[in-house]
Amino acid sequence: MKSKKERLKAQAQKQAEQKKQALLEEENEKAKAKTDSSISSSAVKLLKKEPVYCLVLKLLAAAVYMYSCFFFGLVTVIGIYSGQVNNVSAKYAAFILAGIIILLVSLLLMFFKKYIVSFLLNILGTILYMKTAVFLVEKVRKLLDENYVTDPSVLSLDKTYMKRYYPEYAFLALGGILLAISLVRRFLRYRRKKQIMDNAPVKSIVDD
C-alpha cells in the first residue's frame, strides 16, 4: 500500500502530464487556426488581384472608344466647326467634344480601377456624345424621307452613321460590366475577411 506522500506525488505527476497534454493540444489548435488564417488571407489577396478577363474588357472598351468616340467623334467635331456638315449648330460640336473628353477620363479611370466614378462619368459622357450622334442620324433620316434619293450608298447613310456612333453604347455597357464585377468581388472580399475574423482564435483569460 502506497504512503500518503507517494499518492500525492503520483497525483501531482498525473496533473502535470494532463496539463502538458492540454498545452500540447492548445498549441496544435493554434497552429491549425494560424494555417487556416494564412490560407484565408491568401484567398483575400487573390480576390484583390483582378482576373485576366477584366483586362480584356478594358481593352475592348479602349478599342470601342478609339473607333467610335476618338476617331469618328473628332471627325464630326472638325466637320461641324469647318462647315462641312451643313446646317448643324456649333453647339452639337461642343456636346460631342465634351463627351469625347469625359469618356476618355472614364476610360483612364477604368484602368486605375476607379469603377464607380468611371461609370458615372461614362453615363455623362454618353449623354453628351449621343445627343449629337442621335441628332445627326435623325437629321439624315429626315433628309432621306423628304428627298427622292436613288443612290444606294446615300440611302443607307443613316445606317452608316449608326455604325460609326452607336458602338459607344458598347463602351457604356462594358463600363457597367466592370463596375458590377468590381462590386461582386468587393463583397466576396468583405465576406472572406469577416470569416477570418470570426475564425480567429480568441485569447483566453487563463492565458493572462
C-alpha positions as CSV (number, residue, x, y, z in Angstrom):
1,M,0.0,0.0,0.0
2,K,1.3,3.4,-1.0
3,S,2.0,6.0,1.5
4,K,0.3,9.4,1.5
5,K,3.4,11.1,0.2
6,E,3.7,8.6,-2.7
7,R,0.0,9.1,-3.5
8,L,0.3,12.9,-3.6
9,K,3.5,12.6,-5.7
10,A,1.6,10.3,-8.2
11,Q,-1.3,12.7,-8.3
12,A,0.9,15.7,-8.9
13,Q,2.7,13.8,-11.7
14,K,-0.6,12.9,-13.3
15,Q,-1.8,16.5,-13.1
16,A,1.5,17.7,-14.7
17,E,1.0,15.2,-17.6
18,Q,-2.6,16.3,-18.1
19,K,-1.5,19.9,-18.1
20,K,1.3,19.1,-20.6
21,Q,-1.2,17.3,-22.8
22,A,-3.7,20.2,-22.6
23,L,-0.9,22.7,-23.6
24,L,0.1,20.5,-26.5
25,E,-3.5,20.2,-27.8
26,E,-3.9,24.0,-27.4
27,E,-0.7,24.6,-29.4
28,N,-1.9,22.3,-32.1
29,E,-5.2,24.1,-32.3
30,K,-3.4,27.5,-32.6
31,A,-1.2,26.1,-35.3
32,K,-4.2,24.8,-37.2
33,A,-6.0,28.2,-36.8
34,K,-2.9,30.0,-38.0
35,T,-2.7,27.8,-41.1
36,D,-6.4,28.3,-41.8
37,S,-6.0,32.0,-41.4
38,S,-3.0,32.0,-43.7
39,I,-5.0,30.2,-46.4
40,S,-7.9,32.6,-46.0
41,S,-5.5,35.6,-46.2
42,S,-4.1,34.1,-49.4
43,A,-7.7,33.8,-50.8
44,V,-8.3,37.5,-49.9
45,K,-5.1,38.6,-51.7
46,L,-6.2,36.5,-54.7
47,L,-9.5,38.3,-54.7
48,K,-7.8,41.6,-54.7
49,K,-5.9,40.7,-57.9
50,E,-8.1,41.2,-60.9
51,P,-8.7,38.3,-63.3
52,V,-7.5,38.4,-66.9
53,Y,-11.0,38.9,-68.3
54,C,-11.2,42.4,-66.6
55,L,-8.1,43.5,-68.6
56,V,-9.8,42.0,-71.7
57,L,-12.9,44.1,-71.1
58,K,-10.9,47.2,-70.6
59,L,-9.0,46.7,-73.8
60,L,-12.3,46.1,-75.6
61,A,-13.6,49.4,-74.1
62,A,-10.4,51.2,-75.3
63,A,-10.9,49.8,-78.8
64,V,-14.5,50.9,-78.9
65,Y,-13.5,54.4,-77.7
66,M,-10.8,54.7,-80.3
67,Y,-13.1,53.7,-83.1
68,S,-16.3,55.4,-82.3
69,C,-15.5,58.3,-79.9
70,F,-12.0,59.3,-80.7
71,F,-11.8,58.8,-84.5
72,F,-15.4,59.4,-85.7
73,G,-16.2,61.8,-82.9
74,L,-13.3,64.1,-83.7
75,V,-14.1,63.8,-87.4
76,T,-17.6,65.0,-86.7
77,V,-16.3,67.9,-84.5
78,I,-13.9,69.0,-87.2
79,G,-16.7,68.7,-89.9
80,I,-19.2,70.8,-87.9
81,Y,-16.7,73.5,-87.0
82,S,-15.3,73.7,-90.5
83,G,-18.8,73.9,-92.1
84,Q,-18.5,70.6,-93.9
85,V,-21.6,69.2,-92.1
86,N,-24.4,71.5,-93.4
87,N,-27.0,73.2,-91.2
88,V,-25.7,71.8,-87.9
89,S,-25.2,74.2,-85.0
90,A,-21.8,74.5,-83.4
91,K,-23.3,73.6,-80.1
92,Y,-23.6,70.0,-81.3
93,A,-19.8,70.0,-81.9
94,A,-19.3,71.3,-78.3
95,F,-21.6,68.5,-77.0
96,I,-19.8,65.7,-78.8
97,L,-16.3,67.1,-77.9
98,A,-17.2,67.3,-74.2
99,G,-18.5,63.7,-74.5
100,I,-15.2,62.6,-76.1
101,I,-13.1,64.2,-73.3
102,I,-15.3,62.9,-70.4
103,L,-15.3,59.4,-71.9
104,L,-11.5,59.5,-72.2
105,V,-11.3,60.3,-68.4
106,S,-13.8,57.4,-67.8
107,L,-11.6,55.0,-69.8
108,L,-8.4,56.0,-67.8
109,L,-10.2,55.6,-64.5
110,M,-11.2,52.0,-65.6
111,F,-7.5,51.1,-65.8
112,F,-7.0,52.7,-62.4
113,K,-9.8,50.5,-61.0
114,K,-12.0,53.5,-60.1
115,Y,-15.1,51.9,-61.5
116,I,-17.8,53.8,-59.7
117,V,-16.5,57.3,-60.7
118,S,-15.6,55.9,-64.1
119,F,-19.2,54.7,-64.7
120,L,-20.8,57.9,-63.5
121,L,-18.6,59.9,-66.0
122,N,-19.4,57.2,-68.6
123,I,-23.1,58.0,-68.3
124,L,-22.5,61.7,-68.5
125,G,-20.1,61.4,-71.5
126,T,-22.6,59.0,-73.3
127,I,-25.4,61.5,-72.8
128,L,-23.4,64.4,-74.3
129,Y,-21.8,62.2,-77.1
130,M,-25.1,60.5,-78.2
131,K,-27.0,63.8,-78.1
132,T,-25.1,64.9,-81.2
133,A,-24.9,61.4,-82.7
134,V,-28.7,60.8,-82.5
135,F,-29.4,64.3,-83.8
136,L,-27.2,63.6,-86.9
137,V,-28.7,60.2,-87.6
138,E,-32.3,61.6,-87.3
139,K,-31.3,64.6,-89.5
140,V,-30.0,62.2,-92.2
141,R,-33.2,60.1,-92.0
142,K,-35.4,63.2,-92.3
143,L,-33.4,64.4,-95.4
144,L,-33.8,60.9,-97.0
145,D,-37.5,60.9,-96.3
146,E,-38.0,64.4,-97.7
147,N,-35.9,64.0,-100.8
148,Y,-36.1,61.4,-103.6
149,V,-32.8,59.5,-103.4
150,T,-31.9,56.7,-105.7
151,D,-28.2,56.3,-104.9
152,P,-27.9,53.1,-102.7
153,S,-24.9,54.5,-100.8
154,V,-26.9,57.6,-99.8
155,L,-30.0,55.5,-99.0
156,S,-28.0,53.7,-96.2
157,L,-26.3,56.9,-95.0
158,D,-28.2,56.8,-91.7
159,K,-27.1,53.2,-91.0
160,T,-23.5,54.2,-91.8
161,Y,-23.8,57.0,-89.2
162,M,-25.2,54.5,-86.7
163,K,-22.3,52.1,-87.3
164,R,-19.9,55.0,-86.5
165,Y,-21.6,56.4,-83.4
166,Y,-23.7,53.7,-81.8
167,P,-20.9,51.4,-80.7
168,E,-20.4,54.0,-77.9
169,Y,-23.3,52.2,-76.2
170,A,-21.0,49.2,-76.0
171,F,-18.5,51.4,-74.2
172,L,-21.2,52.2,-71.6
173,A,-22.1,48.6,-71.3
174,L,-18.5,47.5,-70.7
175,G,-18.1,50.1,-68.0
176,G,-21.3,48.8,-66.3
177,I,-20.0,45.2,-66.5
178,L,-16.7,46.2,-64.9
179,L,-18.5,48.0,-62.2
180,A,-20.7,45.0,-61.5
181,I,-17.7,42.7,-61.3
182,S,-15.9,45.1,-59.0
183,L,-18.9,45.3,-56.6
184,V,-19.2,41.5,-56.5
185,R,-15.5,41.0,-55.9
186,R,-15.6,43.6,-53.2
187,F,-18.5,41.8,-51.5
188,L,-16.6,38.5,-51.6
189,R,-13.5,40.1,-50.2
190,Y,-15.5,41.6,-47.3
191,R,-17.1,38.2,-46.6
192,R,-13.8,36.4,-46.7
193,K,-12.3,39.0,-44.2
194,K,-15.3,38.6,-41.9
195,Q,-14.8,34.8,-42.0
196,I,-11.1,35.2,-41.0
197,M,-12.1,37.5,-38.1
198,D,-14.8,35.1,-37.0
199,N,-12.5,32.1,-37.1
200,A,-9.5,33.9,-35.5
201,P,-8.5,32.3,-32.1
202,V,-9.7,34.4,-29.1
203,K,-7.1,35.0,-26.3
204,S,-8.3,33.3,-23.2
205,I,-8.4,34.9,-19.8
206,V,-6.5,31.9,-18.4
207,D,-3.6,32.9,-20.7
208,D,-3.3,36.2,-18.9
